[in-house]
Amino acid sequence: MVARLPGELEKTPMASRVPVLIVGEAIAMRSTVSRLFASNPHWEVCGEVTTGKEAVAKISELSPQVVVFDGSRGGVEDVLAFVHEIRQFVPTIKFVLVAPN
């Protein structure tokens, strides 16, 4: 583990940080994931939304490289449809699925 000086996170250039969009209905999930990514100097939480439809609309505006989303809602077909829809216009985007159990 690398020791960090106080305020070192603020010194990381925003251009070198990976933008992350967080998608989830539960505010506790979004808040926890947001804090986790925000605490790392290599990540930048560029937005939070509650639904897949909102995510699709925000992706063109925010240009995230990674989408973190709550996989506890819906089934596998819903997850695959969400990923497929976004990959149609941003084929290089990465996805992280989180679930409570």
FENFEN-V206127 format. One record per run of one state. SS is the DSSP state (~ for helix, > for strand, _ for the rest). FROM is the first residue (numbers start at 1). LEN is the number of residues. Records with the same first field share a line. If there is no record, write none. Layout:
# FENFEN-V206127
SS->FROM-LEN, FROM-LEN
This chain:
# FENFEN-V206127
_->1-7, 12-2, 17-1, 24-3, 39-4, 50-2, 63-3, 71-5, 90-4, 99-3
~->8-4, 14-3, 27-12, 52-11, 76-14
>->18-6, 43-7, 66-5, 94-5
